[in-house]
């Protein structure tokens, strides 16, 4: 959201995400895959989604499941991302 509001540049947002992921990796089980967080950030940027909507989209994409939502922006992103929409 800070990047969308132009409170952070894209480079600053990437740096912040890197710091968050490094901190999380040092504090949680090392077998936890933190890649989905980076993918969700990329989806949030590409489709102008909130972080939580981007996480829903990435989860549906990774699990190959349809996504159920009434949110217009998320529905548009689902269509563009090639994820099925539950009707």
DAZI-V812791 format. One record per residue. N is the residue number from 1. RES is the residue in one letter. OMEGA is omega in whole degrees, 0 to 359 (999 if undefined). NEAR is the number of other C-alpha atoms within 12 Angstrom. Layout:
BEGIN
n=[N;N]
res=[RES;RES]
omega=[OMEGA;OMEGA]
near=[NEAR;NEAR]
END
This chain:
BEGIN
n=[1;2;3;4;5;6;7;8;9;10;11;12;13;14;15;16;17;18;19;20;21;22;23;24;25;26;27;28;29;30;31;32;33;34;35;36;37;38;39;40;41;42;43;44;45;46;47;48;49;50;51;52;53;54;55;56;57;58;59;60;61;62;63;64;65;66;67;68;69;70;71;72;73;74;75;76;77;78;79;80;81;82;83;84;85;86;87]
res=[X;X;X;X;X;X;X;X;X;X;X;X;X;X;X;X;X;X;X;X;X;X;X;X;X;X;X;X;X;X;X;X;X;X;X;X;X;X;X;X;X;X;X;X;X;X;X;X;X;X;X;X;X;X;X;X;X;X;X;X;X;X;X;X;X;X;X;X;X;X;X;X;X;X;X;X;X;X;X;X;X;X;X;X;X;X;X]
omega=[181;177;179;178;181;172;177;173;177;179;178;178;177;178;179;179;177;179;179;182;177;179;180;181;180;184;183;177;184;178;178;180;180;178;179;178;178;178;179;177;178;178;178;179;185;186;180;181;170;181;183;176;178;177;176;180;181;178;178;180;182;182;182;180;175;180;178;178;172;181;184;182;179;177;178;179;179;180;180;182;180;177;180;178;178;183;999]
near=[20;19;25;19;13;12;12;16;16;21;13;15;24;21;17;19;27;19;15;18;23;19;15;19;19;14;12;14;11;13;11;14;15;22;21;25;28;26;25;30;35;27;29;33;26;24;27;26;30;26;28;18;32;33;28;34;44;34;24;27;26;20;14;16;18;23;31;20;21;14;17;16;20;33;28;23;32;36;20;17;26;19;25;24;26;14;9]
END
